[in-house]
Amino acid sequence: MGVYQKEWKNLLSPELEVGYSARRMFEYLGDSHISSLIHQASNNGFIAELADSPDVSFDWHSSMIGKIVGHPTLGGVLSLVNPLLARMAKSPGLAGMVFPDQLVAVESEVTMEETGTPV
């Protein structure tokens, strides 16, 4: 494998895996669930906390996703909405990759390393 390809995969693979895991978790939410999450986030100041956080970046989403899933209220709402997926997102044994606030990427059945393309 070329040096460039190896370096970009080392840099971006963890970020992509966290994003794919979050997408899999959130894609099952209905409009009412999303409204509930937004309502909870705005009522407890979490949106301002995210906006002011120095480690949250528009280009690097894993920190923000970790804060959302790891937040006591929002993580609790996610657990009520879909307990299995919320538990999977926090499970340390699935991917072995620990991100901010203990978010762990859920491995897909075929990983990027095996295919070279996102699943």
C-alpha positions, 0 to 999 in steps of 0.5 A: 500500500502506498505511503499516502494511502496508508497515511490518509486511512490512518488519519480518516478511518477512525473519524469515518467509522464513528460517523458511520456508527452514528448514522446507523444509530440515528437513521432509525429515529423518527421525527418525534424522536429527533424533535425530543433530542433537539428539545432536550439539547436546547432545554439543558444548554447542551447546544451552547455547550457544544458550540463553545467547546474547543474540541468540537470541529465542523471537520472532525465529527467524532468529538461532537458525536461522543459528546452527544452519545455520552451526555447523560440526558441525550444519551438517556433519550437515545437509550429509551428510543433504541436501547440496543443501538444506544448500547452498541454505540457505547460498548467497548468491545465492539470496535476497540476504538475509544473516542472522546466521552467513551464513544466506540465505533461499531464495526460494520460487518465488512470494514474499510480495511477489508474492502478499501471502500466505506460500507 
